[in-house]
Amino acid sequence: RGEIKEKQLQAQKNQEKEIKQKQHLINKFKAKASKASMAQSLMKQLDKVELIEVDQDDNQSMNVRFNISKEPGKIIVEAENLSKSYGEKHVLEGVDLLIERNSKIAFVGQNGQGKSTLAKMMVGEIPFGGHLKLGHNVEVGYFAQNQSEHLPPEKTV
């Protein structure tokens, strides 16, 4: 993110320099009859320039709370030998995992490595091989990456 902002700042700086140069030439040549058409052309170029904007820093933090109706047991999810294939492609194979209460977890990996598939398996959205068990009093809340496609479009915020 820092690299992108740095590139935007550099591009904006270069654009401002170019605009100043053209403005200087316009001021220099607009009074001379022999250069008036060139000054006019430069003015048209400046009118067409789309100014480069630099993204503002987003320092807002998100505070999400989930109300717990019943205290879950120590084990939230336990899985053994999970597997999932799409045709000939094995996305997940032999996955074992144990998630305990108050754990913080993240699914990290490249595209197509099974992150979303594992989440869908955990919420029972897709069939899979192996054994997966939710712990005592565990209530699943899941917001899929394509969830907006399933929401009624007439209900907006």
Summary of the structure (lengths in Angstrom):
residues: 157
radius of gyration: 28.7
end to end distance: 28.8
largest distance: 87.4
contacts: 300
relative contact order: 0.13
helix: 36%
strand: 19%
